[in-house]
């Protein structure tokens, strides 16, 4: 690859799977690009380009995280990408992992807040005037009208659900592996998911808030 290029893998993706990727990459737009295969031929592909102004959410102005680099290296090895490129990834500056004892948590619900059943949480679907939200480790997070459209779009996918397991699948981490169900997740893994969510919401702090913990699911 030339300046600004990268090695990688081309995947054939269905329309349905592309829509799922769009939901995951809510802060990015699809754009066409040219890929040069190792045999020298070129192919038109679709890549994701960060939306203007999304740096605050994605942290794109910082080095990549150790988790992100580990994922890329794991994929490159699986698909036998150029070894020189893998060595370059291994030497790349990255943000080290946060130690488990340094994980931050979402706030507790305000004193006197109600508890909710799963059926009551399901009503946080953002439809027909209902509130929009989901829960993480039992903490119900309401997405407010002050939230940016990217957060609302992302939240709609998980509206009314307990998202810890879904986030673990979406934010695959080689350190913990891919859980088959929520029951397969360790407490540390669950806390790491809450940490990541808390960090992302903190990056979007505003007045009035874009999201708030309003209850616990029992």
C-alpha positions as CSV (number, residue, x, y, z in Angstrom):
1,X,0.0,0.0,0.0
2,X,1.1,3.6,-0.7
3,X,0.9,6.5,1.7
4,X,-2.2,6.2,3.9
5,X,-2.8,2.6,2.7
6,X,-3.0,-0.5,4.8
7,X,-2.9,-4.3,4.4
8,X,-6.1,-6.2,5.1
9,X,-8.6,-8.8,4.0
10,X,-11.5,-8.4,1.5
11,X,-14.8,-10.0,2.6
12,X,-17.9,-10.7,0.6
13,X,-20.8,-9.4,2.7
14,X,-24.5,-9.7,2.4
15,X,-26.8,-6.7,2.4
16,X,-28.2,-7.7,5.8
17,X,-24.7,-8.1,7.3
18,X,-23.7,-4.7,5.8
19,X,-26.7,-3.2,7.5
20,X,-25.5,-4.7,10.8
21,X,-22.0,-3.2,10.2
22,X,-23.6,0.2,9.5
23,X,-25.2,0.0,12.9
24,X,-22.0,-0.9,14.6
25,X,-20.0,1.7,12.8
26,X,-22.5,4.5,13.4
27,X,-19.7,7.1,13.5
28,X,-18.5,6.1,10.1
29,X,-19.7,6.4,6.5
30,X,-19.3,3.9,3.7
31,X,-17.0,5.0,0.9
32,X,-15.6,3.2,-2.1
33,X,-11.8,2.5,-2.3
34,X,-9.4,0.6,-4.4
35,X,-7.6,-2.5,-3.0
36,X,-4.5,-3.9,-4.7
37,X,-4.3,-7.6,-4.1
38,X,-1.0,-9.4,-3.5
39,X,-1.1,-10.7,-7.1
40,X,-1.1,-7.1,-8.3
41,X,-4.7,-6.9,-9.5
42,X,-7.0,-4.2,-8.2
43,X,-10.6,-4.4,-6.9
44,X,-13.2,-1.9,-5.9
45,X,-14.2,-2.3,-2.2
46,X,-16.2,-0.6,0.5
47,X,-14.4,0.8,3.5
48,X,-15.6,2.9,6.5
49,X,-14.5,6.5,6.8
50,X,-15.0,8.4,10.0
51,X,-17.7,11.1,10.0
52,X,-16.6,14.7,10.4
53,X,-16.6,15.7,14.0
54,X,-16.8,12.1,15.3
55,X,-13.3,12.2,16.8
56,X,-14.6,13.1,20.2
57,X,-16.5,9.8,20.3
58,X,-14.1,7.5,18.6
59,X,-10.9,8.9,20.0
60,X,-9.3,8.8,16.5
61,X,-6.8,11.4,17.4
62,X,-5.1,9.1,19.9
63,X,-3.0,6.0,19.3
64,X,-5.1,2.8,18.9
65,X,-5.8,0.7,22.0
66,X,-3.9,-2.5,22.8
67,X,-7.1,-4.4,22.4
68,X,-7.7,-3.0,18.9
69,X,-4.1,-3.9,17.8
70,X,-4.4,-7.4,19.2
71,X,-7.6,-8.0,17.2
72,X,-6.0,-6.8,14.0
73,X,-3.0,-8.9,14.5
74,X,-5.1,-12.0,15.3
75,X,-7.1,-11.4,12.1
76,X,-3.9,-10.8,10.0
77,X,-2.4,-14.1,11.2
78,X,-5.6,-16.0,10.6
79,X,-5.7,-14.8,6.9
80,X,-1.9,-14.9,6.4
81,X,-1.4,-11.2,5.8
82,X,2.1,-10.0,5.0
83,X,4.4,-10.8,7.9
84,X,6.3,-7.5,7.6
85,X,3.0,-5.7,8.1
86,X,2.2,-7.8,11.2
87,X,5.6,-6.9,12.7
88,X,4.8,-3.3,12.1
89,X,1.6,-3.7,14.0
90,X,3.3,-5.4,16.9
91,X,5.7,-2.4,17.1
92,X,3.0,0.2,16.8
93,X,2.4,2.7,19.7
94,X,-0.8,1.9,21.4
95,X,-2.8,2.9,24.5
96,X,-2.2,0.1,27.1
97,X,-5.0,-1.9,28.6
98,X,-6.7,-0.5,31.7
99,X,-6.0,-2.7,34.7
100,X,-9.2,-4.3,36.1
101,X,-8.7,-2.4,39.4
102,X,-8.8,0.8,37.4
103,X,-12.1,0.1,35.6
104,X,-14.7,2.9,36.1
105,X,-18.4,2.1,36.6
106,X,-21.6,3.7,35.4
107,X,-23.2,5.9,38.1
108,X,-25.7,4.3,40.5
109,X,-29.3,5.3,40.0
110,X,-30.3,8.3,42.1
111,X,-31.5,7.5,45.6
112,X,-35.2,6.5,45.6
113,X,-35.2,5.5,41.9
114,X,-37.5,2.6,41.0
115,X,-36.4,-0.9,40.1
116,X,-37.6,-2.4,36.8
117,X,-38.5,-5.7,35.5
118,X,-37.3,-7.0,32.1
119,X,-40.7,-6.3,30.7
120,X,-40.6,-2.7,31.9
121,X,-37.1,-2.3,30.4
122,X,-38.5,-3.6,27.1
123,X,-40.7,-0.5,26.9
124,X,-37.6,1.7,26.5
125,X,-37.8,1.2,22.8
126,X,-38.0,4.9,21.7
127,X,-41.2,4.2,19.8
128,X,-44.7,5.8,20.1
129,X,-43.5,8.3,22.7
130,X,-41.7,5.7,24.9
131,X,-38.3,6.6,26.4
132,X,-35.2,5.2,24.6
133,X,-32.7,3.2,26.6
134,X,-31.1,-0.1,27.6
135,X,-29.4,-1.7,30.6
136,X,-25.8,-2.6,31.3
137,X,-25.0,-4.9,34.2
138,X,-28.6,-4.2,35.3
139,X,-28.2,-0.4,35.3
140,X,-30.9,1.2,33.1
141,X,-29.5,4.0,30.9
142,X,-31.9,6.4,29.3
143,X,-30.8,8.2,26.2
144,X,-32.1,11.7,26.3
145,X,-33.3,14.1,23.6
146,X,-30.0,15.9,23.9
147,X,-28.0,12.9,22.6
148,X,-26.3,13.2,19.2
149,X,-28.0,11.3,16.3
150,X,-25.1,8.8,16.2
151,X,-25.8,7.8,19.8
152,X,-29.5,7.6,19.2
153,X,-29.0,5.4,16.1
154,X,-26.6,3.1,17.9
155,X,-28.9,3.0,21.0
156,X,-32.0,2.1,18.9
157,X,-30.4,-1.2,18.0
158,X,-30.2,-2.3,21.6
159,X,-33.3,-0.4,22.8
160,X,-35.1,-2.1,25.7
161,X,-32.5,-4.8,26.1
162,X,-29.7,-5.8,28.6
163,X,-26.7,-5.1,26.4
164,X,-23.7,-6.5,28.3
165,X,-23.6,-9.7,26.3
166,X,-24.4,-8.0,23.0
167,X,-21.6,-5.5,23.6
168,X,-19.2,-8.3,24.5
169,X,-19.9,-9.9,21.1
170,X,-19.7,-6.6,19.2
171,X,-16.6,-5.4,21.0
172,X,-14.7,-8.7,20.8
173,X,-11.7,-8.8,23.0
174,X,-9.0,-11.5,22.5
175,X,-8.2,-11.3,26.3
176,X,-11.7,-12.7,27.1
177,X,-12.6,-14.5,23.9
178,X,-16.1,-14.7,22.4
179,X,-18.7,-15.8,25.0
180,X,-21.5,-18.1,23.9
181,X,-23.9,-16.5,26.3
182,X,-24.1,-14.0,29.1
183,X,-23.5,-16.9,31.6
184,X,-20.1,-17.5,30.0
185,X,-18.9,-14.0,30.8
186,X,-16.6,-13.6,33.8
187,X,-17.2,-10.7,36.2
188,X,-14.1,-9.0,35.0
189,X,-15.3,-9.2,31.4
190,X,-18.7,-7.7,32.4
191,X,-17.0,-4.9,34.3
192,X,-14.7,-4.2,31.3
193,X,-17.9,-3.8,29.1
194,X,-19.4,-1.3,31.6
195,X,-16.0,0.5,31.8
196,X,-16.0,1.0,28.0
197,X,-19.6,2.2,27.9
198,X,-18.9,4.6,30.8
199,X,-15.9,6.0,29.0
200,X,-17.8,6.5,25.8
201,X,-20.7,8.2,27.5
202,X,-18.3,10.4,29.5
203,X,-16.7,11.6,26.3
204,X,-20.2,12.9,25.2
205,X,-21.0,14.6,28.5
206,X,-23.2,17.7,28.0
207,X,-25.6,19.9,29.9
208,X,-28.3,18.7,29.9
209,X,-26.9,15.1,29.8
210,X,-27.1,12.9,26.7
211,X,-27.6,9.8,28.9
212,X,-28.4,9.0,32.5
213,X,-28.8,6.0,34.8
214,X,-32.4,6.0,36.0
215,X,-33.1,2.6,37.5
216,X,-31.9,-1.0,38.2
217,X,-33.4,-4.1,36.6
218,X,-34.3,-6.8,39.1
